[in-house]
Amino acid sequence: MIKPDLDLVLPDTLGRLHFVGIGGSGMSGIARLFHDRGHVVTGSDRSDSAAVQALRERGIAVAIGHDAAHVGDAEALVVTGALWLDNPEYQEALRRGIPVLHRAQALAWLVRGERLVAVAGAHGKSTSTGMLVTALRALERDPSFVNGAVIQGAGTSADWGSGELFVVEADESDGSFLLYDVAIALVTNIDTDHLDHYGSQHDLDAAFARFVSETSELAVLSADDPATRRLRETVSGPRVLTFGEHADADVRLTSISDVGPVAYTVEIDGRQWQGQLGIPGRHNALNAAGVVAVLVGLGIEAEAAVAALDGFAGTQRRFESHGTADGVRLFDDYAHHPTEVAAALQTARSVAGEGRVIAIHQPHLYSRTQAMAGDFARVYESGADHTVVLDVYGAREDPIEGVTGQLVVDGFGDPDVVDYRPDWQHAAERIAEIARPGDLVMTLSCGDVYRILPLVRAALERRVAP
């Protein structure tokens, strides 16, 4: 894993840029923004994808596979924390003395001088960022933005706008959210995660405290989340607004209807407004309240702020529908922490109606699986009718001996409601054995688990083929 050097002094100019792992939603967005500002951009990725094809159509050369020769005449290399240290392009840059920038450092360089709105937190960052961008566009504020997921209404994860605001999803996982010069901060929540980077909850909390304290204009914080409430008590500097269901929230949720697309009511200074999103999920009402708080803090009337979110269509990989096969509805969700999984399963339950919820869990990171296997088991056993567990998606981590998907399975109290299927074809066939018309099948992970859905579809369709 490559950790960003938060003290690195960025050069005054950046010339030709080579992005390693350019196909990721965050990386591809940043690459497009640099390209649109006149930089020569190239990239590489381990496999072809729709994102890679879109970059090529924009005139960006992308190589498949990693090779030192791909660095070419680049004057700076842009990488993610998920990159292995032995990557040949990274090693070639080190050999030649080419500056290596974490993607957040490259973005921080690009947005210098912009009025930056940064969305941070353990859960809900991408959706909240998408909501904020959607609302600002509806209000004709036309922001520039970079999100970690494609915003359905915008059709992209990043774009330049003509307005004064630049909205970014700020990633706390490796401390890189501290690189930005933030004017307005939205913190959705703080949870126990990424301790492989921070070492302790205390240091994670301290990073968020620094992030908020260094914000220059406005900090919007959850009133419901215990860690964020503690943060509120220590913050000095920016003006603070709070949101949530708590009685003392500045933007207070007074009712939530989560049957189908979520509807909600917010109260500000004794007055109430009703909102309706185009997506399900109780947690999305909380995300909407945070965005309304940001908009109100920017001086937008509450009625207009709530209306600007009406019909929000979501972001890719957040309870995203993949159609139906033999009467079984297929969904994918990015949830990869027990708190996120619980929220995703609650949403699935509200949509499934009389049908059952069948989950496909791909554990993400060996360290997270080792630390939270029991928590995942409890959440899946209580929230899903049946769970199929795949093997660990290691991403940036080396394997840990004895850490497999079996750890999660072992945490279930009832072995009849869970299966361990490390082979994806076997997993798909098991789903086809279990699922009935009317059921909802959902993949959950921030790894590549969504790629199993075509196998599941094929297995479901084979059972009805002549």
Secondary structure, DSSP 8 states (H G I E B T S, - for coil): -----TT----S---SEEEETTTSHHHHHHHHHHHHTT--EEEEESS--HHHHHHHHTT-EEEES--GGGGTT-SEEEE-TT--TT-HHHHHHHHHT--EEEHHHHHHHHTTTSEEEEEE-SSSHHHHHHHHHHHHHHTT---EEEEEEEETTTTEEEE--SSSEEEEE---TTSGGGGS--SEEEE----S--HHHHSSHHHHHHHHHHHHHT-SSEEEEESS-HHHHHHHHH--SSEEEEEESSTT-SEEEEEEE-SSS-EEEEEETTEEEEEE-SS--HHHHHHHHHHHHHHHHTT--HHHHHHHTTT---BTTSSEEEEEETTEEEEEE---SHHHHHHHHHHHHHHHTTS-EEEEE--B-HHHHHHHHHHHHHHHHHH-SEEEE---B-TTS---TT-STHHHHHT-S-GGGEEE--SHHHHHHHHHHH--TT-EEEEE-SSSGGGGHHHHHHHHHHTT--
